Amino acid sequence: MDNSKKELLCCVTHCDRPLDRDYWNNCWEQSKTGWDIGFASPAITEYMAQYPHKDAAILIPGCGNAYEAEYLLANGFTNITLIDIAPKAVELLQEKFSETTAIKVICEDFFRHEGRYDLVLEQTFFCAIPPSRRKEYTEKMAALLNANGKLVGLLFDRTFEQEGPPFGGCPCEYKPVFEPHFHIRTMETCYNSIPPRKDSEVFIQLVKKQKP
């Protein structure tokens, strides 16, 4: 595999731990953003092209450069919230989206965020969280979603040689974590991944379960 492909497959491996605000902000300050593919994920844009509710409350956590938000804005979506823990990333986003009221940018730890959403888009956020927090991730996602809300996006279907992030896995690991809170409508190999991630991603469409 050539170096350009390795860069797209792997997130940052040279920042100081722990994986907190300072860690991620240092990555942005030093332009060590190997997870950034430079455009919106085709799997997500294809899904959103057929999503009918332009006024849906949409959350993109760990949004980075938020290319998906650019796509949503250009296609008439009007209620988008972006969260990133890194102040430098948020500074860039606030400048990028300064002329629209359709996008709100928040500098915050996802696990402390409060809000209600119809749809959450997942793109290289789950893989940035240590596996020990995956149960907490699913619980928080369910808490943020409205009734019948959806979690849609991509998860890695592979392991990584280096110590994470990114943290990989497979559907056999993910399903037991998500099933207590979500109906798994789709969790299968992504057919339209970008070339460097071909056969190493699963596309997910999860629907929040209703409490008894």
BASEKOL-206493 format. One record per residue (C-alpha): residue number from 1; residue in one letter; x, y, z negated. Coordinates in nm, 2 decimals. Layout:
    n  res      xx      yy      zz
  NUM    A       X       Y       Z
...
//
This chain:
    n  res      xx      yy      zz
    1    M    0.00    0.00    0.00
    2    D    0.14    0.34    0.09
    3    N    0.19    0.62   -0.16
    4    S   -0.11    0.83   -0.04
    5    K   -0.34    0.53   -0.10
    6    K   -0.19    0.47   -0.44
    7    E   -0.25    0.83   -0.54
    8    L   -0.62    0.81   -0.44
    9    L   -0.67    0.48   -0.63
   10    C   -0.50    0.59   -0.95
   11    C   -0.56    0.87   -1.18
   12    V   -0.30    1.05   -1.38
   13    T   -0.05    0.84   -1.57
   14    H    0.21    1.09   -1.69
   15    C    0.01    1.32   -1.92
   16    D    0.04    1.31   -2.30
   17    R   -0.21    1.12   -2.51
   18    P   -0.46    1.13   -2.67
   19    L   -0.72    1.16   -2.40
   20    D   -0.86    1.49   -2.53
   21    R   -0.92    1.84   -2.41
   22    D   -0.54    1.92   -2.41
   23    Y   -0.46    1.60   -2.22
   24    W   -0.70    1.68   -1.93
   25    N   -0.63    2.05   -1.93
   26    N   -0.26    1.98   -1.89
   27    C   -0.34    1.76   -1.59
   28    W   -0.52    2.05   -1.43
   29    E   -0.25    2.31   -1.52
   30    Q    0.01    2.08   -1.37
   31    S   -0.20    1.99   -1.07
   32    K   -0.18    1.62   -1.16
   33    T   -0.52    1.53   -1.03
   34    G   -0.46    1.21   -0.85
   35    W   -0.83    1.11   -0.89
   36    D   -0.94    1.40   -0.66
   37    I   -1.02    1.27   -0.31
   38    G   -1.08    1.62   -0.18
   39    F   -1.44    1.58   -0.07
   40    A   -1.77    1.45   -0.19
   41    S   -1.80    1.07   -0.22
   42    P   -1.98    0.93    0.09
   43    A   -2.16    0.68   -0.13
   44    I   -2.31    0.96   -0.34
   45    T   -2.39    1.20   -0.05
   46    E   -2.57    0.92    0.14
   47    Y   -2.78    0.84   -0.17
   48    M   -2.86    1.20   -0.23
   49    A   -2.95    1.26    0.14
   50    Q   -3.26    1.05    0.08
   51    Y   -3.33    1.17   -0.27
   52    P   -3.66    1.37   -0.24
   53    H   -3.67    1.59   -0.56
   54    K   -3.48    1.91   -0.48
   55    D   -3.57    2.06   -0.82
   56    A   -3.46    1.76   -1.02
   57    A   -3.24    1.83   -1.32
   58    I   -2.90    1.68   -1.22
   59    L   -2.59    1.64   -1.44
   60    I   -2.24    1.57   -1.32
   61    P   -2.01    1.49   -1.62
   62    G   -1.64    1.50   -1.59
   63    C   -1.70    1.68   -1.27
   64    G   -1.35    1.79   -1.17
   65    N   -1.37    2.00   -0.85
   66    A   -1.74    1.91   -0.82
   67    Y   -1.75    1.84   -0.44
   68    E   -2.08    1.66   -0.50
   69    A   -2.22    1.98   -0.64
   70    E   -2.11    2.17   -0.33
   71    Y   -2.30    1.91   -0.12
   72    L   -2.61    1.93   -0.34
   73    L   -2.61    2.31   -0.32
   74    A   -2.58    2.31    0.06
   75    N   -2.87    2.06    0.08
   76    G   -3.12    2.26   -0.12
   77    F   -3.09    2.12   -0.48
   78    T   -3.16    2.39   -0.73
   79    N   -3.09    2.26   -1.08
   80    I   -2.73    2.13   -1.12
   81    T   -2.53    2.12   -1.45
   82    L   -2.15    2.05   -1.44
   83    I   -1.95    1.95   -1.74
   84    D   -1.58    1.92   -1.78
   85    I   -1.37    1.92   -2.09
   86    A   -1.07    2.10   -1.92
   87    P   -1.09    2.48   -1.94
   88    K   -0.88    2.52   -1.63
   89    A   -1.12    2.30   -1.43
   90    V   -1.41    2.50   -1.56
   91    E   -1.24    2.83   -1.48
   92    L   -1.20    2.72   -1.12
   93    L   -1.56    2.60   -1.10
   94    Q   -1.70    2.92   -1.24
   95    E   -1.52    3.11   -0.97
   96    K   -1.63    2.87   -0.70
   97    F   -2.00    2.88   -0.79
   98    S   -2.01    3.24   -0.92
   99    E   -2.26    3.35   -0.65
  100    T   -2.53    3.09   -0.72
  101    T   -2.78    3.04   -1.01
  102    A   -2.85    2.68   -0.90
  103    I   -2.53    2.55   -1.07
  104    K   -2.44    2.59   -1.44
  105    V   -2.09    2.51   -1.55
  106    I   -2.01    2.41   -1.90
  107    C   -1.68    2.35   -2.07
  108    E   -1.76    2.08   -2.32
  109    D   -1.70    1.73   -2.45
  110    F   -1.97    1.51   -2.28
  111    F   -2.04    1.32   -2.60
  112    R   -2.14    1.65   -2.77
  113    H   -2.36    1.77   -2.48
  114    E   -2.73    1.83   -2.54
  115    G   -2.98    1.84   -2.25
  116    R   -3.24    1.65   -2.05
  117    Y   -3.19    1.53   -1.70
  118    D   -3.36    1.34   -1.43
  119    L   -3.04    1.22   -1.26
  120    V   -2.68    1.18   -1.36
  121    L   -2.41    1.13   -1.10
  122    E   -2.11    0.92   -1.19
  123    Q   -1.79    0.97   -1.00
  124    T   -1.45    0.88   -1.18
  125    F   -1.58    0.98   -1.52
  126    F   -1.66    0.63   -1.66
  127    C   -1.31    0.52   -1.57
  128    A   -1.15    0.81   -1.76
  129    I   -1.31    0.69   -2.09
  130    P   -1.13    0.42   -2.30
  131    P   -1.32    0.09   -2.28
  132    S   -1.38    0.11   -2.66
  133    R   -1.62    0.41   -2.59
  134    R   -1.82    0.25   -2.32
  135    K   -2.11    0.15   -2.55
  136    E   -2.11    0.51   -2.67
  137    Y   -2.11    0.63   -2.31
  138    T   -2.42    0.43   -2.22
  139    E   -2.60    0.54   -2.53
  140    K   -2.53    0.90   -2.46
  141    M   -2.64    0.87   -2.10
  142    A   -2.97    0.72   -2.20
  143    A   -3.02    0.99   -2.45
  144    L   -2.96    1.26   -2.19
  145    L   -3.20    1.12   -1.93
  146    N   -3.57    1.18   -1.91
  147    A   -3.82    0.89   -1.89
  148    N   -3.73    0.69   -1.58
  149    G   -3.42    0.89   -1.53
  150    K   -3.14    0.75   -1.32
  151    L   -2.76    0.70   -1.35
  152    V   -2.62    0.67   -1.00
  153    G   -2.27    0.66   -0.86
  154    L   -1.95    0.45   -0.85
  155    L   -1.75    0.24   -1.09
  156    F   -1.42    0.07   -1.02
  157    D   -1.43   -0.30   -0.95
  158    R   -1.06   -0.37   -1.01
  159    T   -0.79   -0.37   -1.28
  160    F   -0.50   -0.13   -1.29
  161    E   -0.14   -0.23   -1.34
  162    Q   -0.05    0.08   -1.54
  163    E   -0.20    0.18   -1.88
  164    G   -0.51    0.39   -1.82
  165    P   -0.66    0.62   -1.74
  166    P   -0.81    0.50   -1.51
  167    F   -0.96    0.21   -1.69
  168    G   -1.10   -0.05   -1.46
  169    G   -1.33   -0.35   -1.50
  170    C   -1.59   -0.55   -1.31
  171    P   -1.97   -0.59   -1.31
  172    C   -1.95   -0.89   -1.54
  173    E   -1.80   -0.65   -1.80
  174    Y   -2.03   -0.36   -1.72
  175    K   -2.37   -0.53   -1.72
  176    P   -2.37   -0.62   -2.09
  177    V   -2.28   -0.26   -2.18
  178    F   -2.55   -0.10   -1.96
  179    E   -2.84   -0.36   -2.00
  180    P   -2.95   -0.25   -2.35
  181    H   -3.04    0.09   -2.22
  182    F   -3.09    0.06   -1.84
  183    H   -3.26   -0.15   -1.58
  184    I   -2.99   -0.24   -1.33
  185    R   -3.15   -0.18   -0.99
  186    T   -2.82   -0.19   -0.81
  187    M   -2.46   -0.29   -0.91
  188    E   -2.29   -0.42   -0.60
  189    T   -1.99   -0.38   -0.39
  190    C   -1.99   -0.03   -0.23
  191    Y   -2.00   -0.06    0.15
  192    N   -1.91    0.30    0.22
  193    S   -1.62    0.36   -0.01
  194    I   -1.34    0.58    0.11
  195    P   -1.07    0.37    0.28
  196    P   -0.82    0.37   -0.01
  197    R   -1.09    0.23   -0.25
  198    K   -1.24   -0.02   -0.01
  199    D   -1.35   -0.34   -0.19
  200    S   -1.26   -0.19   -0.52
  201    E   -1.58    0.00   -0.62
  202    V   -1.93   -0.10   -0.71
  203    F   -2.23    0.13   -0.64
  204    I   -2.47    0.16   -0.93
  205    Q   -2.83    0.27   -0.95
  206    L   -2.95    0.23   -1.31
  207    V   -3.29    0.34   -1.45
  208    K   -3.34    0.43   -1.81
  209    K   -3.54    0.18   -2.01
  210    Q   -3.84    0.29   -2.20
  211    K   -3.84    0.24   -2.58
  212    P   -4.11   -0.01   -2.70
//
